């Protein structure tokens, strides 16, 4: 294809060189005349492994040129990639100044073009950019309608400086944000030579995935560095411990636990976080990142309480009391803490959890619930119907498979706050459904 790439920074230059290497013709566009001149001389304006040769070959073959002329670039290409910078603004938000300027200039150039054009956003932009910023600017400046004269897609990049050429040709997947019902065939064809799965998602989902990736990379680095310092202070070779940690591909390096939802609890996680922080305190090692994990967890319980309270002070049916389904372990259960908060604020509460029989609670389990909710028996009920009786609001923390049919059949016109992400709850026609973070 004939592709124009707006922004001759790391992403733009790498994309230019790599796309030319797989057979496309590329016009690189930038406001900086010195960058444009370097590319036209067959030289890369950035330092990156393998990129010098790709740029030189592309220019020598007549497949890669550069210009400052937006109208000319749009006029001689079918697809435009936007790869300009989105740095931090003074208040910490992202600065969209360059993105807005490029979108406006592309839109104005489209007024002079008689054939359809495709615009692809490669820059890292906040969720919602497509619908609330990019498409409106393009429509305003071009006088065209999205889908009638131009089409817009999101295509976040996952390129690491130092290995970006390799990453371009061997990504974990190709991600495309597209309108409903659009399979993004044009963008798929651009990456036909790349051997990787293609995922087409709604605009916001695709835009958010890039943010999630970078934030999680930072989280992993902060965790490794902070935990490593604590371990080293106790004479542990943290590198050896982390090598073993990474051998667990079931829980540690996997999708396990990476499911947005309610707070964690149980007899292990909260206790061991406190214990690990005590190791830090013992050696005066600051742990600002890890020390916020438990407060962050409690804030989810507070946010859930606020969501319940927003419906007014009415009777609430709470499904789930143990820290997770299939156990009677109440120790540090976030559902116990939620129930305690509701009771303390004067809510009428009915609780159903098939696995929890208060008469059978013993030992540490009994001691914990006696300390947190000493008269728990008067809030517990024996079945789904009893919990729902007189309860306009059902809060579903977890519920076993054997009880789900009864719950789904009895909800009627109630409001449901789903903390577990149970798909069938969202499909009930009469229910007013509210997910915790979906």
Residue pairs with C-beta under 8 A, 6 or more apart in sequence:
1 24
1 25
1 77
1 78
1 79
1 186
1 189
1 190
2 24
2 25
2 27
2 76
2 77
2 78
2 79
3 19
3 24
3 25
3 26
3 27
3 77
3 78
3 79
3 80
3 81
3 190
4 26
4 27
4 28
4 29
4 73
4 74
4 76
4 77
4 79
4 80
4 81
5 12
5 15
5 16
5 19
5 26
5 27
5 28
5 29
5 80
5 81
5 83
6 12
6 29
6 30
6 70
6 73
6 80
6 81
6 82
6 83
6 84
6 102
6 106
7 29
7 30
7 82
7 83
7 84
7 85
7 98
7 102
7 123
8 16
8 28
8 29
8 30
8 32
8 35
8 36
8 39
8 45
8 66
9 46
9 83
9 84
9 85
10 46
10 48
10 159
10 161
10 164
11 83
11 122
11 123
11 157
11 159
11 164
12 28
12 30
12 81
12 83
12 84
12 122
13 28
13 39
13 44
13 45
13 46
13 48
13 51
13 55
14 46
14 48
14 51
14 159
14 164
14 165
14 168
15 81
15 83
15 122
15 157
15 168
16 26
16 28
16 39
16 55
16 58
16 64
17 44
17 51
17 54
17 55
17 58
17 64
17 165
18 54
18 165
18 168
18 169
19 26
19 190
20 26
20 54
20 57
20 58
20 61
20 63
20 64
21 54
21 57
21 58
22 193
22 194
23 193
24 63
24 190
25 63
25 64
25 77
26 58
26 63
26 64
26 65
27 65
27 66
27 67
27 72
27 73
27 76
27 77
28 36
28 39
28 64
28 65
28 66
28 67
29 66
29 67
29 68
29 69
29 70
29 73
30 36
30 66
30 68
31 68
33 68
34 45
35 45
35 66
36 66
36 67
36 68
37 66
38 44
38 45
39 45
39 55
39 59
39 64
39 65
39 66
40 59
40 65
40 66
41 59
42 55
42 56
42 59
42 60
43 52
43 55
43 56
44 51
44 52
44 55
48 161
48 162
48 164
48 165
49 162
49 163
49 164
49 165
49 166
50 165
50 166
51 164
51 165
54 165
55 64
58 64
59 65
67 73
70 105
70 106
70 108
70 109
71 109
71 112
73 80
73 109
74 80
74 106
74 109
74 110
74 112
74 113
74 117
75 109
75 112
75 113
77 117
78 115
78 117
78 118
79 117
79 118
79 119
79 120
79 186
79 190
80 106
80 117
80 118
80 119
80 120
81 120
81 122
81 155
82 99
82 102
82 103
82 106
82 119
82 120
82 121
82 122
82 123
83 122
83 123
83 157
84 98
84 99
84 101
84 102
84 123
85 98
85 123
86 94
86 95
86 96
86 98
86 99
86 123
86 124
86 125
87 94
87 95
88 94
88 95
89 95
94 124
94 125
94 126
96 125
96 129
96 133
99 121
99 123
99 125
99 129
99 133
99 134
100 133
100 137
103 119
103 133
103 134
103 137
103 138
103 141
104 137
104 141
106 119
106 138
106 141
106 142
107 137
107 138
107 139
107 140
107 141
107 142
108 141
108 142
110 117
110 138
110 141
110 142
110 144
110 149
110 150
111 141
111 142
111 143
116 149
116 150
116 151
117 149
117 150
117 151
118 150
118 151
118 152
118 153
118 186
118 187
119 134
119 138
119 150
119 151
119 152
119 153
120 152
120 153
120 154
120 155
120 187
121 129
121 130
121 134
121 152
121 153
121 154
121 155
121 177
122 155
122 156
122 157
124 156
124 157
124 210
124 211
124 214
125 133
125 134
125 154
125 207
126 207
126 211
127 204
127 205
127 207
127 208
127 211
128 203
128 204
128 207
129 154
129 203
129 207
130 152
130 154
130 177
130 203
130 204
130 207
131 203
131 204
134 152
135 146
135 152
138 144
138 146
138 150
138 152
139 145
139 146
142 149
142 150
144 150
146 152
146 179
147 179
151 182
151 186
153 176
153 177
153 178
153 184
153 186
153 187
154 176
154 177
154 178
154 203
154 206
154 207
155 174
155 175
155 176
155 177
155 187
155 206
156 175
156 177
156 206
156 207
156 209
156 210
157 210
158 167
158 171
158 172
158 175
158 210
158 213
159 167
159 168
160 167
168 194
169 194
170 194
170 195
170 196
171 194
171 196
172 196
173 196
173 197
173 198
173 199
174 188
174 191
174 194
174 196
174 197
174 198
174 199
175 199
175 201
175 206
175 209
175 210
176 184
176 187
176 188
176 198
176 199
176 200
176 201
176 206
177 200
177 201
177 202
177 203
177 204
177 205
177 206
177 207
178 184
178 187
178 200
178 201
178 202
178 203
178 206
179 203
180 202
182 200
183 200
184 200
188 198
191 198
201 209
222 289
223 289
223 290
224 238
224 242
226 287
226 288
226 289
226 290
227 238
227 276
227 290
228 238
228 239
228 242
229 238
229 285
230 276
230 279
230 280
230 283
230 285
230 287
231 237
231 238
231 241
232 238
233 279
233 280
233 283
233 285
234 279
234 282
234 283
245 252
246 252
246 253
248 254
250 256
251 257
259 421
260 421
260 436
260 437
260 438
261 419
261 420
261 421
261 436
261 437
262 300
262 301
262 304
262 334
262 335
262 397
262 419
262 420
262 436
263 297
263 298
263 300
263 301
263 304
263 334
263 337
264 270
264 297
264 323
264 334
265 323
265 324
265 331
265 332
265 333
265 334
265 335
265 336
265 337
266 323
266 324
266 329
266 331
266 332
266 333
267 329
267 331
267 332
267 364
270 294
270 297
270 332
271 332
273 290
273 293
273 294
274 294
276 290
277 287
277 290
277 291
279 285
280 286
280 287
280 290
297 334
298 337
300 334
301 334
301 337
301 338
301 341
302 341
304 338
304 395
304 417
304 419
304 436
305 338
305 341
305 342
305 345
307 417
307 434
307 436
308 316
308 342
308 347
308 393
308 395
308 417
309 345
311 392
311 393
311 415
313 345
313 346
313 347
314 347
314 348
314 391
314 392
314 393
315 347
315 348
315 349
315 350
315 390
315 391
315 392
315 393
316 342
316 347
316 348
316 349
316 350
316 391
316 393
316 394
316 395
317 350
317 351
317 352
317 387
317 388
317 391
317 393
317 394
317 395
318 335
318 338
318 339
318 342
318 349
318 350
318 351
318 352
318 387
318 395
318 397
319 351
319 352
319 353
319 384
319 387
319 394
319 395
319 396
319 397
319 398
319 399
319 403
319 407
320 335
320 353
320 396
320 397
320 398
320 399
320 419
320 420
321 330
321 333
321 335
321 336
321 339
321 351
321 353
321 356
321 380
321 397
322 328
322 329
322 330
322 333
322 335
322 353
322 355
322 356
322 398
323 329
323 330
323 331
323 332
323 333
323 334
323 335
323 336
324 398
325 355
325 398
325 399
325 400
326 355
326 400
327 355
328 353
328 355
328 356
328 357
328 360
328 361
328 365
329 365
330 336
330 356
330 361
330 365
330 368
330 369
331 364
331 365
331 368
332 368
335 397
335 398
336 368
336 369
336 372
336 373
337 372
338 395
338 397
339 349
339 351
339 373
339 379
340 372
340 373
342 349
343 349
343 373
343 379
349 379
350 379
350 381
350 386
350 387
350 389
350 390
350 391
351 376
351 379
351 380
351 381
351 387
352 380
352 381
352 382
352 383
352 384
352 386
352 387
352 399
352 403
353 380
354 400
354 402
354 403
355 400
356 380
358 369
358 376
358 377
358 380
361 369
369 376
373 379
381 387
383 406
384 399
384 403
384 406
384 407
384 410
385 406
385 410
387 394
388 394
388 410
388 411
388 414
391 414
392 414
392 415
393 414
393 415
393 416
393 417
394 407
394 411
394 414
394 415
394 416
394 417
395 416
395 417
395 419
396 407
396 416
396 417
396 418
396 419
396 420
396 422
396 425
397 419
397 420
398 419
398 420
399 407
399 420
399 422
404 422
404 424
408 424
408 425
408 428
411 425
411 428
411 430
411 431
412 430
412 431
413 430
413 431
413 432
414 431
414 432
415 431
415 432
415 434
416 425
416 428
416 431
416 432
416 433
416 434
417 434
417 436
418 425
418 426
418 433
418 434
418 435
418 436
419 436
421 435
421 436
421 438
425 431
425 433
426 433
426 435
